[in-house]
């Protein structure tokens, strides 16, 4: 039961991350002071953000949540 709640909360966090990501990309493109720098800044931001998201998801799914909560000091079941 607790693992389902963890996955739902993590999904919400990922959704917020993706919405924020598109918000930042939109503003980098739309309101850039030097549009010529977009050819450098955007790929760095896009690749960096994608790598951070992928590594975060991989680390999240590498955790065995049942063992984590079994060893938790407070019984949350």
N, C-alpha and C positions, 0 to 999 in steps of 0.2 A: 504494500500500500504506500509506504513512504517513498519507495523508488519511483512510483508513478508520479507522485507530487514533485519530486526532484526533476524528472524529465519535463514535466509541464512548465515548471518555473524556468528551467534552462532554455526551453523553446521560446519562452517569452523574452528572455534576455537576448537570445540570438536574433529574434525578430526586431527588437529595439536596436541592436547593433546594425542590422541590415538597413533599417529605415534611416538611422543616423548616417550611415555610410553614403546612401544616395543623396541625403541632404547636403553633406559636405561636398560630394562630387559636383552636384548642381551649383552650389555657390562658388566652388573653385572655377568652374567653367563660366558661369554667368558674370561674376563680379571680380574677375582677375584684374589686377592693376596693369600687368603686362601679359597680354594674351600669348605672346611668343613663349613665355615660360610654361604655359600649359602643356606643351609637348614634353617637358621634362618632369614637371610636378605631378601631372595626372598618372602617368604610368608607374611612377614610384609609389604614389599613394594607393593606387589600385592593387598593385602586386603586394605591397606591404600589408595592406588591410586583408587581402585574401589569404596570405600566408599566416597572419595572426589568427584569423577565423578558423582556418583548417587545423592549425596546431592546437587551438583551444578545443575544438570539437574532438580531435583525436585523444587529447589528454582526458577530456571529460568521459569519453566512452571507455577509456582504459581503466577507470576506477570500478572496482566491484562494489557496488553500493550496498549489497546485502551484508557483506563482511564489514564494511565501514560502519553501518548502523548497528551491527551486532556487537561491535567493539566500542560503541559510543558510550560515554560515561553515564548518560541519562537514557533510560529506556523510553524510546519514542514510539513504541508499537502500541 
